[in-house]
Amino acid sequence: MDKIVSLQKISVSYIVKTTSDGLIYLKASHVIYVKKPNSIEGAKVLGKPLIINADHIGFLSFNLEGNVTFFMASGFEISLKIFYEEAEEAFQCAKAQIEKVIR
């Protein structure tokens, strides 16, 4: 008897979540860009969740385009399609090493 194997697209059931290791997971479709100012090209997020270590975040604010943005200690900017309050809650939970699904 033949077995039929179906491959299903794995969907991420969250948009923003934090871990007890101080990490923030962001769904790729909610990342506008990852770039370093004054560089020619930004980094690509290829459908996988973007993982950010909260210890490497310098601060959270809005960029010049008005997008919610994590400004990293390394100089990178990670702009997101989420509300400021969600990003702030994720940042605080990750810093406190609390595991939580924000949205």
URKAMO-V871712 format. One record per residue. N is the residue number from 1. RES is the residue in one letter. PHI is phi as a letter, one per 30 degrees, with the letter a starting at -180 (NA if undefined). OMEGA is omega as a letter, one per 20 degrees, with the letter a starting at -180 (999 if undefined). NEAR is the number of other C-alpha atoms within 12 Angstrom. Layout:
BEGIN
n: (N | N)
res: (RES | RES)
phi: (PHI | PHI)
omega: (OMEGA | OMEGA)
near: (NEAR | NEAR)
END
This chain:
BEGIN
n: (1 | 2 | 3 | 4 | 5 | 6 | 7 | 8 | 9 | 10 | 11 | 12 | 13 | 14 | 15 | 16 | 17 | 18 | 19 | 20 | 21 | 22 | 23 | 24 | 25 | 26 | 27 | 28 | 29 | 30 | 31 | 32 | 33 | 34 | 35 | 36 | 37 | 38 | 39 | 40 | 41 | 42 | 43 | 44 | 45 | 46 | 47 | 48 | 49 | 50 | 51 | 52 | 53 | 54 | 55 | 56 | 57 | 58 | 59 | 60 | 61 | 62 | 63 | 64 | 65 | 66 | 67 | 68 | 69 | 70 | 71 | 72 | 73 | 74 | 75 | 76 | 77 | 78 | 79 | 80 | 81 | 82 | 83 | 84 | 85 | 86 | 87 | 88 | 89 | 90 | 91 | 92 | 93 | 94 | 95 | 96 | 97 | 98 | 99 | 100 | 101 | 102 | 103)
res: (M | D | K | I | V | S | L | Q | K | I | S | V | S | Y | I | V | K | T | T | S | D | G | L | I | Y | L | K | A | S | H | V | I | Y | V | K | K | P | N | S | I | E | G | A | K | V | L | G | K | P | L | I | I | N | A | D | H | I | G | F | L | S | F | N | L | E | G | N | V | T | F | F | M | A | S | G | F | E | I | S | L | K | I | F | Y | E | E | A | E | E | A | F | Q | C | A | K | A | Q | I | E | K | V | I | R)
phi: (NA | d | c | c | c | c | c | c | d | d | c | d | d | b | c | b | b | b | b | d | c | i | c | c | c | b | d | e | d | c | c | d | a | b | a | c | e | i | c | d | b | c | d | c | c | c | i | c | d | d | c | b | d | d | d | c | d | d | a | c | a | c | d | d | d | i | d | d | b | d | c | d | d | d | j | d | c | c | c | b | c | b | d | e | d | d | d | d | d | d | d | d | d | d | d | d | h | c | d | a | c | d | a)
omega: (r | r | r | r | r | r | r | r | r | a | r | a | r | r | r | r | r | r | r | r | r | a | r | r | r | r | a | a | r | r | r | r | r | a | r | a | r | r | a | a | r | r | a | r | a | r | r | r | r | a | a | r | a | r | a | r | r | r | a | r | r | r | a | r | r | r | r | a | r | r | a | r | a | a | r | r | r | a | a | r | r | r | r | a | r | r | r | r | r | r | a | r | r | r | r | a | r | r | a | r | a | r | 999)
near: (3 | 4 | 5 | 6 | 6 | 7 | 6 | 6 | 8 | 10 | 13 | 20 | 15 | 19 | 30 | 38 | 36 | 36 | 27 | 21 | 21 | 26 | 31 | 40 | 35 | 39 | 30 | 28 | 23 | 30 | 34 | 27 | 29 | 29 | 26 | 20 | 19 | 10 | 12 | 8 | 12 | 18 | 19 | 17 | 21 | 14 | 16 | 19 | 25 | 30 | 27 | 34 | 28 | 34 | 23 | 24 | 30 | 21 | 24 | 29 | 25 | 23 | 22 | 11 | 12 | 15 | 24 | 28 | 35 | 40 | 30 | 24 | 18 | 18 | 18 | 26 | 34 | 41 | 36 | 34 | 25 | 29 | 23 | 22 | 19 | 26 | 40 | 28 | 27 | 39 | 39 | 29 | 29 | 32 | 26 | 20 | 22 | 22 | 23 | 27 | 25 | 29 | 21)
END
